[in-house]
Amino acid sequence: MLHPILIVRNITREGPGLLETMLNRYGIGTEQVDLTKGDAFPDPRGFKAVVVLGGPSSANDETPAMLEELRQISTVIEKEIPYLGICLGLQTLVKASGGKVVKSPFREIGFYGPDGEPFRVDLTEAGMKDPLFAGLGRSFRVFQLHGETVEPFTGNTEILGIGQCCPMQAVRTGSRAYGLQCHFELTPELFESWLPVDDDLKTMDHAMLLSQFEEIREEYTQTGLRLMENFLRIAGVA
């Protein structure tokens, strides 16, 4: 019997956030592993879906843990297991599918870009038709926290969402493996836990960041919850 959802943390502090809210709403069980605590990445074939969260490491690292993570995600792709990757989880998906992870042309941090405009993700035509974004508009406010991006990949990967500074924001590999460069999963509690420990965020004005989050929190939360619910439906567990 397959377990419902595998959640993989690449660092302890980056938890499932709004995904956990939706899982609790549906009463869906999970197995959670934390790679920074030495947990193994389980065989994904034992799960109905796999979620890989963010973290400060790189998909280009040649550590045993990262090489094993890429190997297991390759199995996800091969077996067409529903997959949702956030930030580093997008980059590992693309790397495992044969693409490249490179330094981003601009290090995207926070809610606003260098031009003072909010970070947004605009859906492509393919994204507008994809069930992951069903019931959502064409454009969303997002939070960003990354210094790497992905480059063109194999033909079975489609671009679903683009950004102003860093174009590659949402992709699908095969039929049910998704990657999001931006963060849709933040709750206020999760965000506040990042501020004093993340190397980029701890040097910024925390009062300003919290105020910016509060300005969009209602819209952001509804978007994130809908996206997470859509993924659970794609996975066949909601």
Contacts in CASP RR format, 6 or more apart in sequence:
PFRMAT RR
TARGET T0000
AUTHOR 0000-0000-0000
METHOD contacts of the structure
MODEL  1
MLHPILIVRNITREGPGLLETMLNRYGIGTEQVDLTKGDAFPDPRGFKAV
VVLGGPSSANDETPAMLEELRQISTVIEKEIPYLGICLGLQTLVKASGGK
VVKSPFREIGFYGPDGEPFRVDLTEAGMKDPLFAGLGRSFRVFQLHGETV
EPFTGNTEILGIGQCCPMQAVRTGSRAYGLQCHFELTPELFESWLPVDDD
LKTMDHAMLLSQFEEIREEYTQTGLRLMENFLRIAGVA
2 46 0 8 1.000
2 47 0 8 1.000
2 48 0 8 1.000
3 29 0 8 1.000
3 31 0 8 1.000
3 46 0 8 1.000
3 47 0 8 1.000
3 48 0 8 1.000
4 28 0 8 1.000
4 29 0 8 1.000
4 30 0 8 1.000
4 47 0 8 1.000
4 48 0 8 1.000
4 49 0 8 1.000
4 237 0 8 1.000
5 23 0 8 1.000
5 28 0 8 1.000
5 29 0 8 1.000
5 30 0 8 1.000
5 31 0 8 1.000
5 47 0 8 1.000
5 48 0 8 1.000
5 49 0 8 1.000
5 50 0 8 1.000
5 51 0 8 1.000
5 235 0 8 1.000
5 237 0 8 1.000
6 30 0 8 1.000
6 31 0 8 1.000
6 32 0 8 1.000
6 33 0 8 1.000
6 42 0 8 1.000
6 44 0 8 1.000
6 46 0 8 1.000
6 47 0 8 1.000
6 49 0 8 1.000
6 50 0 8 1.000
6 51 0 8 1.000
7 15 0 8 1.000
7 16 0 8 1.000
7 19 0 8 1.000
7 30 0 8 1.000
7 31 0 8 1.000
7 32 0 8 1.000
7 33 0 8 1.000
7 51 0 8 1.000
7 53 0 8 1.000
8 32 0 8 1.000
8 33 0 8 1.000
8 35 0 8 1.000
8 41 0 8 1.000
8 50 0 8 1.000
8 51 0 8 1.000
8 52 0 8 1.000
8 53 0 8 1.000
8 69 0 8 1.000
9 15 0 8 1.000
9 32 0 8 1.000
9 33 0 8 1.000
9 34 0 8 1.000
9 35 0 8 1.000
9 36 0 8 1.000
9 53 0 8 1.000
9 54 0 8 1.000
10 35 0 8 1.000
10 36 0 8 1.000
10 52 0 8 1.000
10 53 0 8 1.000
10 54 0 8 1.000
10 55 0 8 1.000
10 57 0 8 1.000
10 69 0 8 1.000
10 88 0 8 1.000
10 89 0 8 1.000
11 35 0 8 1.000
11 36 0 8 1.000
11 54 0 8 1.000
11 55 0 8 1.000
11 56 0 8 1.000
11 57 0 8 1.000
12 34 0 8 1.000
12 36 0 8 1.000
12 37 0 8 1.000
13 193 0 8 1.000
13 194 0 8 1.000
13 197 0 8 1.000
13 198 0 8 1.000
14 53 0 8 1.000
14 54 0 8 1.000
14 55 0 8 1.000
14 87 0 8 1.000
14 194 0 8 1.000
15 53 0 8 1.000
15 185 0 8 1.000
15 190 0 8 1.000
16 23 0 8 1.000
16 30 0 8 1.000
16 32 0 8 1.000
16 51 0 8 1.000
16 53 0 8 1.000
16 185 0 8 1.000
17 185 0 8 1.000
17 186 0 8 1.000
17 187 0 8 1.000
17 190 0 8 1.000
18 184 0 8 1.000
18 185 0 8 1.000
18 186 0 8 1.000
18 187 0 8 1.000
18 221 0 8 1.000
18 224 0 8 1.000
18 225 0 8 1.000
18 228 0 8 1.000
19 51 0 8 1.000
19 84 0 8 1.000
19 185 0 8 1.000
19 228 0 8 1.000
19 231 0 8 1.000
21 187 0 8 1.000
21 225 0 8 1.000
21 228 0 8 1.000
22 225 0 8 1.000
22 228 0 8 1.000
22 229 0 8 1.000
22 232 0 8 1.000
22 238 0 8 1.000
23 29 0 8 1.000
23 30 0 8 1.000
23 232 0 8 1.000
26 232 0 8 1.000
26 237 0 8 1.000
26 238 0 8 1.000
28 232 0 8 1.000
28 237 0 8 1.000
28 238 0 8 1.000
31 42 0 8 1.000
31 47 0 8 1.000
33 39 0 8 1.000
33 40 0 8 1.000
33 41 0 8 1.000
33 42 0 8 1.000
35 41 0 8 1.000
35 65 0 8 1.000
35 69 0 8 1.000
38 65 0 8 1.000
40 68 0 8 1.000
41 65 0 8 1.000
41 68 0 8 1.000
41 69 0 8 1.000
41 72 0 8 1.000
42 72 0 8 1.000
43 72 0 8 1.000
43 75 0 8 1.000
44 50 0 8 1.000
44 72 0 8 1.000
44 73 0 8 1.000
44 75 0 8 1.000
44 76 0 8 1.000
44 79 0 8 1.000
44 81 0 8 1.000
45 75 0 8 1.000
45 79 0 8 1.000
45 81 0 8 1.000
47 81 0 8 1.000
48 81 0 8 1.000
48 82 0 8 1.000
48 235 0 8 1.000
48 236 0 8 1.000
48 237 0 8 1.000
49 81 0 8 1.000
49 82 0 8 1.000
49 83 0 8 1.000
49 84 0 8 1.000
49 231 0 8 1.000
49 232 0 8 1.000
49 235 0 8 1.000
49 236 0 8 1.000
49 237 0 8 1.000
50 73 0 8 1.000
50 76 0 8 1.000
50 81 0 8 1.000
50 82 0 8 1.000
50 83 0 8 1.000
50 84 0 8 1.000
51 83 0 8 1.000
51 84 0 8 1.000
51 85 0 8 1.000
51 86 0 8 1.000
52 69 0 8 1.000
52 73 0 8 1.000
52 83 0 8 1.000
52 84 0 8 1.000
52 85 0 8 1.000
52 86 0 8 1.000
52 88 0 8 1.000
52 89 0 8 1.000
52 92 0 8 1.000
52 93 0 8 1.000
53 85 0 8 1.000
53 86 0 8 1.000
53 87 0 8 1.000
53 88 0 8 1.000
53 89 0 8 1.000
53 185 0 8 1.000
54 85 0 8 1.000
54 86 0 8 1.000
54 87 0 8 1.000
54 88 0 8 1.000
54 89 0 8 1.000
55 87 0 8 1.000
55 88 0 8 1.000
56 198 0 8 1.000
56 199 0 8 1.000
57 63 0 8 1.000
57 66 0 8 1.000
57 88 0 8 1.000
58 66 0 8 1.000
58 88 0 8 1.000
58 91 0 8 1.000
58 101 0 8 1.000
58 148 0 8 1.000
59 66 0 8 1.000
59 70 0 8 1.000
59 88 0 8 1.000
59 89 0 8 1.000
59 91 0 8 1.000
59 92 0 8 1.000
59 94 0 8 1.000
59 95 0 8 1.000
59 101 0 8 1.000
59 148 0 8 1.000
60 95 0 8 1.000
60 101 0 8 1.000
60 148 0 8 1.000
66 92 0 8 1.000
69 92 0 8 1.000
70 92 0 8 1.000
70 95 0 8 1.000
70 96 0 8 1.000
71 96 0 8 1.000
73 83 0 8 1.000
73 92 0 8 1.000
73 93 0 8 1.000
73 96 0 8 1.000
74 96 0 8 1.000
74 97 0 8 1.000
75 81 0 8 1.000
76 83 0 8 1.000
76 96 0 8 1.000
76 177 0 8 1.000
77 83 0 8 1.000
77 93 0 8 1.000
77 96 0 8 1.000
77 97 0 8 1.000
77 173 0 8 1.000
77 174 0 8 1.000
77 177 0 8 1.000
80 174 0 8 1.000
80 175 0 8 1.000
80 176 0 8 1.000
80 177 0 8 1.000
81 176 0 8 1.000
81 177 0 8 1.000
82 176 0 8 1.000
82 177 0 8 1.000
82 231 0 8 1.000
82 234 0 8 1.000
82 235 0 8 1.000
82 236 0 8 1.000
83 93 0 8 1.000
83 173 0 8 1.000
83 176 0 8 1.000
83 177 0 8 1.000
83 178 0 8 1.000
83 179 0 8 1.000
84 178 0 8 1.000
84 179 0 8 1.000
84 180 0 8 1.000
84 231 0 8 1.000
85 92 0 8 1.000
85 93 0 8 1.000
85 178 0 8 1.000
85 179 0 8 1.000
85 180 0 8 1.000
86 179 0 8 1.000
86 180 0 8 1.000
86 183 0 8 1.000
86 184 0 8 1.000
86 185 0 8 1.000
87 145 0 8 1.000
87 146 0 8 1.000
87 180 0 8 1.000
87 181 0 8 1.000
87 182 0 8 1.000
87 183 0 8 1.000
88 146 0 8 1.000
89 179 0 8 1.000
90 150 0 8 1.000
90 171 0 8 1.000
90 179 0 8 1.000
90 180 0 8 1.000
90 181 0 8 1.000
91 101 0 8 1.000
91 148 0 8 1.000
91 149 0 8 1.000
91 150 0 8 1.000
91 181 0 8 1.000
93 171 0 8 1.000
93 173 0 8 1.000
93 177 0 8 1.000
93 178 0 8 1.000
93 179 0 8 1.000
94 100 0 8 1.000
94 101 0 8 1.000
94 150 0 8 1.000
94 153 0 8 1.000
94 157 0 8 1.000
94 171 0 8 1.000
94 173 0 8 1.000
94 179 0 8 1.000
95 101 0 8 1.000
95 150 0 8 1.000
97 153 0 8 1.000
97 154 0 8 1.000
97 156 0 8 1.000
97 157 0 8 1.000
97 173 0 8 1.000
97 177 0 8 1.000
98 153 0 8 1.000
98 154 0 8 1.000
99 150 0 8 1.000
99 151 0 8 1.000
99 152 0 8 1.000
99 153 0 8 1.000
99 154 0 8 1.000
99 157 0 8 1.000
100 150 0 8 1.000
100 151 0 8 1.000
100 152 0 8 1.000
100 153 0 8 1.000
101 148 0 8 1.000
101 149 0 8 1.000
101 150 0 8 1.000
101 151 0 8 1.000
102 148 0 8 1.000
102 149 0 8 1.000
102 150 0 8 1.000
102 151 0 8 1.000
103 147 0 8 1.000
103 148 0 8 1.000
103 149 0 8 1.000
104 146 0 8 1.000
104 147 0 8 1.000
104 148 0 8 1.000
104 149 0 8 1.000
104 165 0 8 1.000
104 166 0 8 1.000
105 149 0 8 1.000
105 165 0 8 1.000
105 166 0 8 1.000
106 113 0 8 1.000
106 114 0 8 1.000
106 165 0 8 1.000
106 166 0 8 1.000
107 146 0 8 1.000
107 147 0 8 1.000
107 200 0 8 1.000
108 119 0 8 1.000
108 144 0 8 1.000
108 145 0 8 1.000
108 146 0 8 1.000
108 147 0 8 1.000
108 165 0 8 1.000
108 166 0 8 1.000
109 144 0 8 1.000
109 145 0 8 1.000
109 200 0 8 1.000
109 201 0 8 1.000
109 204 0 8 1.000
110 119 0 8 1.000
110 143 0 8 1.000
110 144 0 8 1.000
110 145 0 8 1.000
110 201 0 8 1.000
110 204 0 8 1.000
110 209 0 8 1.000
110 212 0 8 1.000
111 118 0 8 1.000
111 119 0 8 1.000
111 141 0 8 1.000
111 143 0 8 1.000
111 144 0 8 1.000
111 209 0 8 1.000
111 212 0 8 1.000
111 213 0 8 1.000
111 216 0 8 1.000
112 118 0 8 1.000
112 119 0 8 1.000
112 212 0 8 1.000
113 119 0 8 1.000
113 164 0 8 1.000
113 165 0 8 1.000
114 165 0 8 1.000
115 164 0 8 1.000
117 164 0 8 1.000
118 141 0 8 1.000
118 216 0 8 1.000
119 141 0 8 1.000
119 142 0 8 1.000
119 143 0 8 1.000
119 144 0 8 1.000
119 163 0 8 1.000
119 164 0 8 1.000
119 165 0 8 1.000
119 182 0 8 1.000
120 139 0 8 1.000
120 140 0 8 1.000
120 141 0 8 1.000
120 142 0 8 1.000
120 163 0 8 1.000
120 164 0 8 1.000
121 139 0 8 1.000
121 140 0 8 1.000
121 142 0 8 1.000
121 161 0 8 1.000
121 162 0 8 1.000
121 163 0 8 1.000
121 169 0 8 1.000
121 170 0 8 1.000
121 182 0 8 1.000
122 138 0 8 1.000
122 139 0 8 1.000
122 161 0 8 1.000
122 162 0 8 1.000
122 163 0 8 1.000
123 133 0 8 1.000
123 136 0 8 1.000
123 137 0 8 1.000
123 138 0 8 1.000
123 139 0 8 1.000
123 160 0 8 1.000
123 161 0 8 1.000
123 170 0 8 1.000
124 159 0 8 1.000
124 160 0 8 1.000
124 161 0 8 1.000
124 162 0 8 1.000
126 158 0 8 1.000
126 159 0 8 1.000
126 160 0 8 1.000
126 172 0 8 1.000
127 133 0 8 1.000
127 160 0 8 1.000
127 161 0 8 1.000
127 170 0 8 1.000
128 138 0 8 1.000
130 160 0 8 1.000
130 172 0 8 1.000
131 230 0 8 1.000
131 233 0 8 1.000
131 234 0 8 1.000
132 160 0 8 1.000
132 170 0 8 1.000
132 172 0 8 1.000
132 178 0 8 1.000
132 227 0 8 1.000
132 230 0 8 1.000
132 231 0 8 1.000
132 234 0 8 1.000
133 160 0 8 1.000
133 227 0 8 1.000
133 230 0 8 1.000
134 230 0 8 1.000
135 226 0 8 1.000
135 230 0 8 1.000
136 223 0 8 1.000
136 226 0 8 1.000
136 227 0 8 1.000
140 184 0 8 1.000
140 220 0 8 1.000
140 223 0 8 1.000
141 216 0 8 1.000
141 219 0 8 1.000
141 220 0 8 1.000
141 223 0 8 1.000
142 169 0 8 1.000
142 182 0 8 1.000
142 183 0 8 1.000
142 184 0 8 1.000
142 220 0 8 1.000
143 182 0 8 1.000
143 183 0 8 1.000
143 186 0 8 1.000
143 191 0 8 1.000
143 213 0 8 1.000
143 220 0 8 1.000
144 166 0 8 1.000
144 181 0 8 1.000
144 182 0 8 1.000
144 183 0 8 1.000
145 183 0 8 1.000
145 194 0 8 1.000
145 198 0 8 1.000
145 200 0 8 1.000
145 201 0 8 1.000
146 166 0 8 1.000
146 181 0 8 1.000
149 166 0 8 1.000
149 167 0 8 1.000
149 168 0 8 1.000
149 181 0 8 1.000
150 168 0 8 1.000
150 171 0 8 1.000
150 181 0 8 1.000
151 168 0 8 1.000
153 171 0 8 1.000
153 173 0 8 1.000
154 173 0 8 1.000
156 173 0 8 1.000
156 174 0 8 1.000
157 171 0 8 1.000
157 172 0 8 1.000
157 173 0 8 1.000
157 174 0 8 1.000
158 171 0 8 1.000
158 172 0 8 1.000
158 174 0 8 1.000
159 168 0 8 1.000
159 170 0 8 1.000
159 171 0 8 1.000
160 170 0 8 1.000
160 171 0 8 1.000
160 172 0 8 1.000
160 178 0 8 1.000
161 169 0 8 1.000
161 170 0 8 1.000
161 171 0 8 1.000
162 168 0 8 1.000
162 169 0 8 1.000
162 170 0 8 1.000
163 169 0 8 1.000
166 181 0 8 1.000
168 181 0 8 1.000
169 180 0 8 1.000
169 181 0 8 1.000
169 182 0 8 1.000
170 178 0 8 1.000
170 179 0 8 1.000
170 180 0 8 1.000
170 181 0 8 1.000
170 182 0 8 1.000
171 178 0 8 1.000
171 179 0 8 1.000
172 178 0 8 1.000
172 179 0 8 1.000
173 179 0 8 1.000
176 234 0 8 1.000
176 235 0 8 1.000
178 231 0 8 1.000
184 220 0 8 1.000
184 223 0 8 1.000
184 224 0 8 1.000
184 227 0 8 1.000
184 228 0 8 1.000
185 224 0 8 1.000
185 228 0 8 1.000
186 213 0 8 1.000
186 220 0 8 1.000
187 221 0 8 1.000
188 213 0 8 1.000
188 217 0 8 1.000
191 209 0 8 1.000
191 210 0 8 1.000
191 213 0 8 1.000
192 210 0 8 1.000
194 201 0 8 1.000
195 201 0 8 1.000
195 202 0 8 1.000
195 206 0 8 1.000
195 209 0 8 1.000
195 210 0 8 1.000
196 202 0 8 1.000
196 206 0 8 1.000
201 209 0 8 1.000
213 220 0 8 1.000
229 238 0 8 1.000
232 238 0 8 1.000
END
